[in-house]
Amino acid sequence: MTARYFRAIAGLVMTASLMFTPLYGQNAAQSQSGAQPAAPPLYQPPAQSATPPSAPARRISLGPQYATPNPWFPHLTAPYKPMNVAEPDMTNTPKLEQLIANGKLMLSLEDAISLALENNLSVAVERYTPWHNEAALLLAESGANGRLSFDPLATAGINTEETTSPINNPLFAGITTQITSPVGLKNHVTNYNFGYSQNFSTGTQAQVTFNNSRTSTNFGAFDLFNPYLQSTLTLQVTQPLLNGFGKLPNNRYIIEAKNTIKVGESQFAQQVIQTVTQVATDYWELVFARENVKVEQVAVAADQQLYDNNRKQLEIGTMAPLDVITAQSQLATDQQVLVQTQTTQLLDETTLLVAITKDALAPKLAGIEIVPTTALYTPTVGNVTLEDAVKEAWQKRPELQQADYNLKNANVEVAATKNALLPSLNLQGEYQAAGLGGVIHPVTPTGQFLSETADPVFSSTGINAGGTQLGYLATAITAPAAALHGGLGDDWSGMIHGTYPTLEVGVNLSLPIRNRAAQAQNATAQLNERQQQVQYQQTQSTIVLNVRQALITLTQDKAAIQAAEQARIFAQQSYDDEVKKLQLGSSTAFTVVQKQQLLTAAEGTELRDRINLIEAELNFNQAMGRTLDVNNISIADAMSGKVTKTPNIPGAPVK
């Protein structure tokens, strides 16, 4: 038992001697050299601003509107030419080069957001979404993807035909002399036909045709006019009474296309919000990475100073080799961490550079260093209840706006397919007016009629030839002695005055017996509507979760800053006390370095917490749908691809 106590007491003595050996050795070395060891370098935290960075307005005009077709007047050929779609600009905007000074990109948060709106490729890609939707609206307004085409259609046709046919019927010989050799019938016909059709959103279909023909023949004894002109004006109107009646069934694709444009604009706004939030996050991550490099550089410098001091003491025999090896090991470890933090800084620089440029490999950007110029700040976290925050988010979040428009389109589909279940009952009307004109030739009632009958074929007047009564067509017609020349005026006059009118009115019914296709389409539309209703509720629930998470993170990060600030104050006080002890000779450089490392770690933790709070505010604004308002960005500005706000160039005169 006595031996056990003795060994315990001896162990305590040896431990105490090891603890106080560095202090004794360093104090002895200090006495021999007559100088106190210098305090290790300290990390200088970045400057902080009492207010958040400003957000000037970024306003410019909207980009091209692809829902507007080429105007047909006064350039009548414009509708037959392609619309002008500009090539994408893949070069960085000039504002980026204006921020380069002394080979460094002096970048503020404000400029980073502006450059992202101009150059970010994700924003550029999403900008095409509403343009695609506008082109789809133009297609829907034409009616090309619906049941009716709403673009008027004008047609014209001109053709000439000349035929020669053998005659095998003596009736065509008329009352001329008897035919003694084969004769051919020659006809010459020229047509000039015009048409115009127009459909309307009520389902009404209207068509007007204007046909004109000129016909001449070499055997025209039985024709009053040879050559003759005949014109016909026809107006046809069809109105659905059940299936296809009303504006909704015929304008369904137009209504849906307009809603889809709103969806596309909302998707673009969502992309802008995501980009702005991500760019701001990347900016502050680069700020932290640069400061973290400074922290590790200070740690390495302190390790180097400790290692040099211990090595000198080893040389004069006042320190054990193990202490030198320990200091050297700590130096190597911190140098490795420094390399890792420098690598992280380079990666964060590259990430931010890609986010604010179209071409990150531009010659002037090769190997450039990004220097953030916006000071740190402490966000003001207001007291907002979850209920109020959710109500605001439901009004501003683009995702809920998209769900709302998708639900509206589903409602339109249900109504349109319900109408398509009805039978097809169409009211049709047609009016036709014809005219006739030409050259009237005299008729000579002489010669043998080629068809012998017991009674006159066309009249009761005839010529008795060999006991057989022959009928004359010509004897029943009173004709002038000489040819009378009429023309197009006579033809059109008869047509315009309705000399030969035709009027037709009717109703057509088409009744599908089983109607399975229409039932399937309506069932599909109803299922999609129900699905959209569930998705709308799901989107609301997701927004509630996002807002709740953002509020919790914001509150926790604010509390973390307060704790980190207190820890940094205590570490600073402990370090200051240890430095004073060192100056009085009652401490060692090793202990001071340890206190300095604890202080540096506390300052780094506080910096990380401050960055976390800023990023938590960014995420909270995104969850609330406030990002555009907070950064003073309008959707029209972003869609144009340019921002009028002048970048903040360090050193440039204020205008």
LUMSEKOL-703381 format. One record per residue: residue in three letters; x, y, z of N, C-alpha, C in turn. Coordinates in steps of 0.1 Angstrom, whole numbers, plus 5000, padded with zeros to 4 digits. Example, Ala and Ser with C-alpha at 12.3 -4.5 7.8 and 13.67 -1.06 7.14 Angstrom:
2
ALA513249435078512349555078513249675078;SER512849785071513749895071512950005079;
//
This chain:
655
MET500849885000500050005000500950125000;THR502050135008502950245009503550264996;ALA503950164989504650174976503650234965;ARG502450204966501450254957501350404959;TYR501250454971501150594974502350664969;PHE503550604971504750664967504850684952;ARG504350584945504350594930503450704926;ALA502250714932501350824928501850964931;ILE502550974942503151114945504251144935;ALA504951044932506051064922505551104908;GLY504451034904503751074891503251214891;LEU502651264902502251404903503351494902;VAL504451464908505651554908506151564893;MET506251454887506751454873505851524863;THR504551514865503551584857503751734859;ALA503851774871504051914874505251974868;SER506351894869507651934863507551954848;LEU506751864842506651874827505751994823;MET504852024832503952144829504752274830;PHE505652284840506252404843507652414836;THR508152304830509452314823509452414812;PRO508452424802508452524792508452664797;LEU507752684808507652814813509052854819;TYR509652754826510952784832512052804821;GLY511952714811512952724801512852854793;GLN511552894790511353014782511753134791;ASN511453134803511853244812513353254813;ALA514053134813515453134814516053184801;ALA515453144790515953194777515753344776;GLN514553394781514253534781515253604789;SER515653544801516653614809518053624802;GLN518353514795519653514788519753614777;SER518653624769518553714758518253854762;GLY517553864773517154004777516054064770;ALA515253984762514154034754512953944757;GLN511754004756510453934757510053884743;PRO509553764742509053714729507853804725;ALA507853824711506753904706505453834706;ALA504353904708503053844707502753804693;PRO502053694691501753644677500753744670;PRO500753734657499853824649498453794652;LEU497553894651496153884653495353894640;TYR494253824640493353834628492453964630;GLN492454034619491654164619490254134613;PRO489154134620487854104614487554214603;PRO486754174594486354274583485454384589;ALA485454494582484654604586483154574585;GLN482354634593480854604593480154734591;SER478954724584478154834582476954824591;ALA476454944595475254944604473954914596;THR474054944583472854924574473154834563;PRO472154764558472354674547472654754534;PRO473254684524473654754512472354804504;SER472554914497471454974490471054894478;ALA469854914474469354834462468654934453;PRO469454994444468855094434467955024424;ALA467055104419466055044410466755004397;ARG466254894391466854844379465654834369;ARG465454934361464254944352464654964338;ILE464154874329464254894314463054844307;SER462954864294461854824287461754674285;LEU460554624282460354484280460854444266;GLY461254314265461754264253460754244242;PRO461154184231460154164220458954084223;GLN457854124217456554054219456253964207;TYR456353834209456153744198454753704196;ALA453853764204452353744202451853834192;THR452653934187452254034177452853994164;PRO451953964154452453924141453054034133;ASN453654004122454154114113452954184107;PRO452854314108451654394103451554374088;TRP450354354083450154334069449954474061;PHE449754574069449654704062450554804069;PRO451254884061451154904046452054804038;HIS452854724045453654624038452854494036;LEU452254484025451354374022452054234022;THR453354234020454154114019454654064033;ALA454454154043455054124057454553994063;PRO453253954061452753834067453353704061;TYR454053724050454653604043456153594045;LYS456653674055458053674058458253634073;PRO459353564076459553514090459653634100;MET459253604112459453704123460853714126;ASN461253834131462653854134462953804148;VAL463753704149464253654162465753674163;ALA466153754172467553794172468453674177;GLU469653674173470653574178470953604192;PRO471253504200471553534214472953594215;ASP473153694224474453754226475153684236;MET476253614233477053534242478253604247;THR478353734246479453804251479053874264;ASN480053894273479753964285479454114283;THR478554164291478254304290479454394294;PRO479554514288480654604290480854644305;LYS479754634313479854684327480854594335;LEU480954464330481854384337483354434337;GLU483754474325485154524323485354654331;GLN484254734332484354854339484754844354;LEU484454724359484654694373486154644376;ILE486854624366488254574367489154684370;ALA489954674381490954774384492154704389;ASN493354734383494654674387494554524387;GLY493954474377493854324375492954254385;LYS492154334392491154274402489754314398;LEU488854224400487454264398486854314411;MET486754444412486254504425484654504424;LEU484154414432482754374430481954404443;SER480854484442479954494453478754404451;LEU478054374461476854294460475854344450;GLU475654474450474754544441475154514427;ASP476454524423476954504410476854354406;ALA477054264416476954124413475554084409;ILE474554144415473154114412472854174398;SER473254294395473054354382473654274371;LEU474954234373475654154363474954024361;ALA474453964372473753834370472553844362;LEU471753954364470553974356470953994341;GLU472054054338472454074324473153954318;ASN473853874326474753774320474453634324;ASN473753614335473553474340472753394329;LEU473353274326472853194315471553124319;SER471353094332470053034336468953134334;VAL469153264337468153364334467953384319;ALA469053374312468953394297468153274291;VAL468353154296467553044291466053054295;GLU465853094307464453104312463653214305;ARG464453314300463853424294463053384281;TYR463453274275462753224263461453164266;THR461153124278459953064282458653144279;PRO458653274284457453354280457453384265;TRP458553394259458553414244457953294237;HIS458353174241457653054235456153064237;ASN455753104249454353104252453653214244;GLU454353324241453653424233453553374218;ALA454553304213454353244200453253144200;ALA453053074211451952974212450553054212;LEU450553174218449353254218449053294204;LEU450053344196449853384183449253264174;LEU449753144177449253024170447753004174;ALA447453014187446052994191445153104186;GLU445553224185444753334179444453304164;SER445353234157445053204143444053094142;GLY443853014153442952904152443452784146;ALA444852774143445352664136445352534145;ASN445352554158445352434167443952404173;GLY442952474167441552454172440652394162;ARG439452404164438452354155438152454143;LEU438452574145438252674135439452764133;SER439652804120440752894117440253034117;PHE440853124125440353254126441053354116;ASP442053304109442753394099441953384087;PRO441553504081440753504069441553444057;LEU440853384048441453314037440953364024;ALA441753414016441353464002441953373992;THR441153333982441553243972441253303958;ALA442053263948441853313935442353203925;GLY441653183915441953083905441653133891;ILE442553123882442353153868442853033859;ASN441952993850442352883842441652893828;THR442252833818441652833805441752693800;GLU440552653793440452513788439852523774;GLU440452443766439952433752439952283748;THR438752243744438552103741437952083727;THR438251983720437651943707437151803709;SER435751783707435151653709434451613696;PRO434551483692433751443680432251443683;ILE431551463672430051473673429451343668;ASN428751283676428051163671426551183673;ASN426151303676424651333678424351443668;PRO423451423658423151523649422451643655;LEU421951633668421251743674422151863674;PHE423451843676424351953677424452033664;ALA423951973652424052043640423152153638;GLY422152163647421152273646420252263634;ILE419952373628419052373617419852413604;THR421152393604421952423593421752303583;THR422452313572422352213562422852083567;GLN422451983559422751843564424251823564;ILE424651753575426051723577426551613568;THR427551633560428051533551429451473554;SER430051533565431351483569431451493584;PRO432351413590432551423605432851563609;VAL432251603621432451743626432851723641;GLY433851813645434251813659433651933666;LEU433251913679432752023687433852083695;LYS434052213693435152283700434552383710;ASN435052363722434652453733435852523739;HIS435752653742436852733748436252793761;VAL436852753772436252803785437452873793;THR437152993798438053063807437353093820;ASN437953053831437353083845438153183853;TYR437453263860438053363869437353343882;ASN437853273892437153243904437853303916;PHE437053363925437653423937436753383949;GLY437453373960436753323973437353393985;TYR436553403995436953464008436153384019;SER436853344029436253274040436753324053;GLN435853324063436153384076435353314087;ASN436053274098435453204109435553294121;PHE434553284130434453374141434353294154;SER434653364165434853294178433453244183;THR432353284178431053234181430853094174;GLY431753054166431552934158430952954144;THR430653074141430053114128431153094117;GLN430753034106431553014095430953084083;ALA431653174076431053254065432053234053;GLN431453214041432253204029431553274018;VAL432353344010431853413998432653373986;THR431953323976432653293963432153373952;PHE433053413943432653493931433253423919;ASN432453353911432953273900432553343887;ASN433453343878433153403864433753313854;SER432953293843433353203832432953263819;ARG433853243809433553283795433653163786;THR432553133779432553003771432153043757;SER432852973748432452993733432552853727;THR431752833716431752703709431552723694;ASN431952633686431852643672430452603667;PHE429652533676428252503672427352563683;GLY426852683680426052753690424752783685;ALA424252703676422952743671421852743681;PHE421952653691420952643702421252733714;ASP422452803713422852893724422353033721;LEU421753093730421353233728422553323727;PHE423553293735424753373736425953283732;ASN426753333723427953263719428953363713;PRO429953393720430353343734429453403744;TYR429453343756428653393767429453403780;LEU429053503788429653523801428653493812;GLN429153423822428253383833429053403847;SER428453483855428953513869428053473879;THR428653413890427753373901428453413914;LEU427653483923428053523936427253443946;THR428053373955427453283965427953313979;LEU426953333988427253354002426753244010;GLN427653174018427253064027427553094041;VAL426653064050426853094065426452964072;THR427252924082426952804090427152844104;GLN426152824113426152854127425852734135;PRO426852684143426552574152425552614163;LEU424652524167423552554177423852484190;LEU424552374189424852294201426352274203;ASN426952174197428352154197429152264190;GLY430052334197430752444190430152574191;PHE428952584199428352714200428952794211;GLY429152924209429653014219431153034218;LYS431653134226433053174225433953074232;LEU433553014243434452934251434952814243;PRO434052734236434652614229435552654218;ASN435352774212436252814201437452894205;ASN437352964217438453044222439252974233;ARG439052844235439652774246441152784246;TYR441752764234443152764233443752904234;ILE442953004230443453134232443453174247;ILE442353134254442353164269443453084276;GLU443652964272444752884279446052934275;ALA446252984263447553034259447853164267;LYS446853254269447053374277447453334292;ASN446753234297447153194311448553134311;THR448953054300450252994300451353104299;ILE451053214293451953324292452253374307;LYS451153384314451353424328452153324336;VAL451953194333452753094339454153114336;GLY454453134323455853154319456553274325;GLU455753384326456353504333456553474348;SER455653394354455853364368457053264369;GLN457253174360458453084360459753174358;PHE459653264350460853354348461153434361;ALA460053484367460253554380460853464390;GLN460453334390460953244400462453214397;GLN462853214384464253194381465053314385;VAL464553434383465253554387465453554402;ILE464353514410464453504424465553404428;GLN465553294422466553184426467953234422;THR468053304411469453344406469953454416;VAL469053554419469553664428469853604441;THR469053514447469353454459470653374459;GLN470853304448472053224447473353304445;VAL473253414437474353504435474753574448;ALA473753614455474053684468474653584478;THR474153464478474753354486476253334482;ASP476453314469477853294464478753414468;TYR478153534468478953654471479453644485;TRP478453614495478853614509479653494512;GLU479553384505480453264507481853304503;LEU481953384492483353424489483953524499;VAL483053604505483553694516484053604527;PHE483353504531483753424542485053344538;ALA485053294526486253214522487553304522;ARG487453434518488553514518488953544533;GLU488053574541488353594555488853474562;ASN488353354558488853234564490253204560;VAL490653244548492053234544492953324553;LYS492453444556493153534565493353474579;VAL492253414583492353344597493353234597;GLU493453154586494453044586495853104584;GLN495953214576497253274575497753324588;VAL496953384596497353424610497753304618;ALA496953204617497253084625498553024621;VAL498853014608500152964603501253054608;ALA501053184607502153284612502353264627;ALA501353244635501553214649502253084651;ASP501852984643502552854645504052864641;GLN504252944631505652964626506453034637;GLN505853134643506553204654506853114666;LEU505853034669506052944680507152834677;TYR507052784665508052684661509452744661;ASP509652874656510952934656511452954670;ASN510553004679510853034693511352904700;ASN510552794698510852664704512252614699;ARG512452634686513752574680514952654686;LYS514752784688515852864694516152814708;GLN515052784715515152734729515852604729;LEU515452514719516152384718517652404716;GLU517952494708519352514705520252554717;ILE519552634726520352674738520052584750;GLY519352474747519152374757518152394768;THR517152484765516152524775514752464772;MET514652374761513352314758513652174752;ALA512652084755512851954751512551934736;PRO513151844729512851824715511351794712;LEU510651734721509251694719508451824717;ASP508751934724507952054722508152114709;VAL509452104704509652154690508952074680;ILE508951944682508151854672506651884673;THR506151904685504751934686504452064679;ALA505252174680505052294673505152284658;GLN506052204654506252174640505052104634;SER504552004642503351934637502152024636;GLN501952114646500852204645500952304633;LEU502252344630502452424619502152354606;ALA502452234604502152154592500652134591;THR500052104602498552094601497852214597;ASP498252334602497552454599497952494584;GLN499152464580499452494566498652414556;GLN498252284560497352204552495952264552;VAL495552314563494252374564494252504555;LEU495352574556495452704547495252664533;VAL495952564528495852524514494352494511;GLN493652424520492252384517491452514517;THR491652604526490852734525491152814513;GLN492352814508492752884496492052814484;THR491952684484491252614473489752644473;THR489252654485487852684486487552834481;GLN488452924484488353054479488353064464;LEU489252984458489352984443488052924437;LEU487552814443486252754438485152854440;ASP485052924451483953024453484153134443;GLU485353184440485553284430485053234416;THR485353114413484853054400483353044399;THR482753004410481352984411480653124409;LEU481153224416480553354414480753414400;LEU481953394395482353444382481453384371;VAL481153254372480253184362478853244363;ALA478453274376477053324378476853464372;ILE477853544371477653684367478253704353;THR478653604346479153614332478453524322;LYS478553554310478153464299479353384294;ASP480553444295481753384291482853394302;ALA482953294310483853304321485353294317;LEU485553254304486853234299487353354290;ALA486653464291487053584284488453624287;PRO489253674277490653694280490853794292;LYS490053894294490353984304489953924318;LEU489253814318488953754331489853634335;ALA490853614327491753494329492553524342;GLY492353434352493053444364492753564373;ILE491653624371491353744378490853714392;GLU491153804401490753784415489553874418;ILE488553814424487353894428487453944442;VAL487354074443487454144456486154194460;PRO485454134469484154184474484354324481;THR483454414478483654544484482454584493;THR481454504494480354534503480654484517;ALA480454574527480754544541479754454547;LEU480154374556479254294564478154384571;TYR477054324574476054394581475154294589;THR474454344599473654254607472154274602;PRO471554184596470154194592469254224603;THR468254304601467254344611466154234610;VAL466054154620464954054620463754104628;GLY462754124620461454174626460654064632;ASN459754104641458854004647457653984637;VAL457553864631456453834623455953694626;THR454653684627453953564630453953474618;LEU453853344621453853244610452653264601;GLU451453294607450253314600450353434590;ASP450853544595451053664586452053634575;ALA453153564579454153534569453653444558;VAL452853344562452253254552451353334543;LYS450453414548449553494540450253574529;GLU451353644534452153724525452853634514;ALA453353524518454053434509453053374498;TRP451753344503450753294493450453404483;GLN450553524486450253634476451453654467;LYS452653634471453853674463454653554457;ARG454453434462455353334457454953294443;PRO455853294433455553254419454953114418;GLU455353024426454952884425453352874426;LEU452852954436451352954438450653024426;GLN451253124421450653184409450653094397;GLN451653014395451652914385450552814387;ALA450452764399449452664402448052714400;ASP447852844402446552914400446152914386;TYR447152954377446852964363446652824357;ASN447452724362447252594357445852534360;LEU445352574372444052534376442952604367;LYS443252724364442252794355442252734341;ASN443352694336443352624323442652484324;ALA442752424335442052294337440552324337;ASN440052424343438652464343438152484329;VAL438952554321438552584307438452454300;GLU439352364302439252234295437952154299;VAL437652164311436452094315435152154308;ALA435052284308433952344302433952314286;ALA435052324280435152304266434752154262;THR435352064269435051924266433551884270;LYS432951964279431551934282430651984270;ASN431052094264430352134252430552034241;ALA431651974240431951874229431151754231;LEU430551724242429651614244428351624236;LEU427951744233426651774227426651724212;PRO425451694207425351654192425751784184;SER426051754172426351864162425051904155;LEU424552024157423352074151423752214145;ASN423752214132424252334125423152394116;LEU422952524117422052604109422852654097;GLN422352624085423052664073422152744064;GLY422752844058422052934049422952964037;GLU422252974025423053004013422253094004;TYR422853193998422253283989423153293977;GLN422553273965423353273952422653363942;ALA423453443936422853533925423753513913;ALA423053483901423753453889423453563878;GLY424353573869424153663857424453593844;LEU424153663833424353603820424553713810;GLY425553703802425753803791426553743780;GLY426653813769427453763758426953823745;VAL427153753734426853803721425553723716;ILE424453793713423253723709423253713694;HIS423253593688423253573674421853563668;PRO421553603656420253583650420053443646;VAL418753403647418353263644417653253631;THR418053173621417453163608416653033608;PRO415253043609414452913610414352843597;THR415352803590415352733578416252613579;GLY416052513570416852393571416052283577;GLN416552163576415952043581416352023596;PHE415351993604415551953618416051803618;LEU417051783625417751653624417051543632;SER416051573640415351473647413851473642;GLU413451353637412051343632411251283643;THR410051343645409151303656407751313650;ALA406851243657405451253653404851383656;ASP405351443666405051583670406251663671;PRO406151793670407351883672407951853685;VAL409251853685410051823697409951933707;PHE410152063702410252173711409152273709;SER408352253698407152343696406152283687;SER405052343686403952283677404152333663;THR405152413660405252463647406352373640;GLY406152333627407152253621406952263606;ILE407752183599407752183584407452033580;ASN406552023571406151893567407051853555;ALA407751743557408751703547408451553545;GLY407851523534407551383530406651323539;GLY405651393544404551343553405051333567;THR406251373570406751363584406851503590;GLN406351523602406351653608407751673615;LEU408351783611409651813617409551923627;GLY410151913639410052023649411252113648;TYR410952243651412052343650412152403664;LEU413452393669413652473682413652623679;ALA414252653668414452803665413152873662;THR412152803657410852873654410152923667;ALA410552863679409952903691410753023697;ILE411853063691412653173697412553293687;THR412353403693412353523685413753593687;ALA414453603677415853663677415953773668;PRO416853863671417053983662417653933649;ALA417554023640418053993626419553993626;ALA420154083635421554093635422054063649;ALA423354033651423953993664423954113673;LEU423554093686423654203696424854173705;HIS425654263707426854243716426554293730;GLY426454203739426354233753427754193759;GLY427954223772429254193778429154173793;LEU430354203799430454183814429554263822;GLY429254383817428354473824426954413825;ASP426454353814425154293814425154173824;ASP426254103824426353983832426354023847;TRP427154123851427254163865425954233869;SER425354303860424154373863423054283867;GLY422854173860421954073864422254003877;MET423553983879423953923892423654013904;ILE424054143902423854233913422454263916;HIS421554273906420154293908419354173912;GLY420054053913419353933917418353883906;THR418753893894417753853884417553703884;TYR418553623888418453483889418853433903;PRO418053463913418553423927418253283931;THR419053233941418853103947418953123962;LEU418053073969418053093984417852953990;GLU418752914000418652784006418852804021;VAL418052734029418152734043417952594048;GLY418752544058418652414062419252384076;VAL418952274082419552234094420152094093;ASN421352074098422051944097422251894111;LEU421951774114422151714127423051594126;SER424151594134425051474135424951424150;LEU424551304151424251254165425151124167;PRO426251144175427051024178426250924187;ILE426350804183425450704190426050674204;ARG427350644205427950614218428750724224;ASN429350804215430050924220431150904230;ARG431950794228432950754237434150844237;ALA434550894225435650984225435451114233;ALA434251174231433951294238433851274253;GLN433351154257433251124272434651104277;ALA435551044270436851014275437651154276;GLN437451244267438151374268437651454279;ASN436351444282435751524293436251464306;ALA436251324307436751264319438251294322;THR439051294312440451334313440551474318;ALA439751564313439751704317439351724332;GLN438351644336437951654350439051594359;LEU439651484355440751424363441851524365;ASN442251594354443351684354442951804363;GLU441651844363441251954371441351914386;ARG440951794389441051744403442551744407;GLN443351694398444751684401445351824404;GLN444951924396445452054398445052114411;GLN443852084415443352124428444152074439;VAL444551944438445351884449446751944448;GLN447351964436448652024435448652174440;TYR447552244439447452374444447552374459;GLN446852274465446952264480448352214484;GLN448952134476450252084480451252204479;THR451152284469452052404468451852494480;GLN450652514485450352594496451052534509;SER450952404510451652334521453152344521;THR453652334509455152344507455552484511;ILE454852594507455152724511455152744526;VAL454152684532454052694547455352634553;LEU455752514548456952454553458152544551;ASN458252594539459452684535459552804545;VAL458352874547458352994555458652954570;ARG458152844574458452794588459952774590;GLN460552694580461952664581462752794581;ALA462352884572463153014571463053094584;LEU461853094590461753174603462553104614;ILE462552974614463352904625464852934623;THR465252914610466752944608467153084611;LEU466253174607466553314609466653344624;THR465753294632465753314647467053244653;GLN467353124649468453054654469753114651;ASP469953164638471153234634471353364642;LYS470253434645470353554653470853524667;ALA470353414673470753374686472253324685;ALA472553264675473953214673474953324673;ILE474553434666475453554666475753604680;GLN474653614687474753674701475753584709;ALA475553454708476453354715477853364710;ALA478053374697479453384692480053514695;GLU479253614696479853744700480353744714;GLN479553684723480053674737481253584738;ALA481253474730482453384731483753464726;ARG483553544715484653614710485153724720;ILE484253784727484653884737485453814749;PHE484953704753485653634764487053584759;ALA487153534746488353494741489353604740;GLN488853724736489653844735490253884749;GLN489353884759489853914772490853814777;SER490653684775491553584779492953604772;TYR492853634759494153654751494853784757;ASP494153894759494754014764495453984777;ASP494753914786495353884799496653804797;GLU496553704788497753614787498953694781;VAL498653794772499653874766500353954778;LYS499554014786500054094798500954004806;LYS500553874809501353784817502653754810;LEU502553744797503853714789504753834791;GLN504253954790505054074792505654084806;LEU504954024815505454034829506253914832;GLY506353824823507253704825506553584832;SER505253594834504553494841503853394832;SER504053404818503353314809504353284798;THR503953194789504853154778504253184765;ALA505153194755504653214741503753104737;PHE503952984741503152864738501752894743;THR501552934755500252964761499553074753;VAL500353184750499753294743499253254729;VAL500053164723499653114709498353034711;GLN498252954721497052884723495852974725;LYS496053084733494953174735494653244722;GLN495653274714495453344702494653254692;GLN494953124692494253034683492753024688;LEU492553024700491153024705490453144701;LEU491153264702490553394698490253394683;THR491153344675490953334661489753244657;ALA489753134664488653044662487253104665;ALA487253184676486053244680485653354670;GLU486653424665486353534655485853464642;GLY486453354639485953284627484553234628;THR484253184640482953134643481953244642;GLU482253364648481353474647481153524633;LEU482253524625482153554611481253464603;ARG481353334606480553234599479053254603;ASP478853284616477453304620476853424614;ARG477653534612477153654606476853624591;ILE477653554585477353514571476153424570;ASN476053334580474853244580473553334582;LEU473653434590472453514593472053594580;ILE473053644573472753714560472153624550;GLU472653494549472153404540470753354544;ALA470553344557469253314562468153414559;GLU468653544559467753654554467453634539;LEU468453604532468253584517467153474515;ASN467353364522466453244521465053284526;PHE464953364536463653404541462953494531;ASN463653584525463053674515462553584503;GLN463353484499462953394489461653314492;ALA461653264505460453194509459253284510;MET459453414513458353504514457953564500;GLY458753544490458553604477458853754477;ARG459753794486460153934487461453974479;THR462053874473463453894468463454004457;LEU462454014448462454114438462154254444;ASP461254254454460954384460462154434468;VAL462854344476463954394484465054444475;ASN465354374464466454414455465954514444;ASN464754564445464254664436464354624422;ILE463954504419464054444405462654434400;SER462454474387461154444381461354334370;ILE460354254368460454144358460754204344;ALA460154314341460454374327461954404326;ASP462554454336464054484336464754354332;ALA464554254339465254124338465054064324;MET463854074319463554004306464254074294;SER464554204295465254264284466754224283;GLY467254174294468654134294469654244296;LYS469154364300470054474302469554544315;VAL470454614321470054684333470654824332;THR469854924334470355064332471155124343;LYS471055064355471755114366473255104364;THR473955224366475455224364476155154376;PRO477055064373477754984383478555074392;ASN478755034405479455104414480955074412;ILE481755154405483155134403483955194413;PRO484655124421485455184432486455284426;GLY486455404432487355504428486855594417;ALA485655554411485055644401484355754408;PRO484255874401483555984407482055964408;VAL481456004418480055994420479256094411;LYS478356044403477556134394476156154400;
//
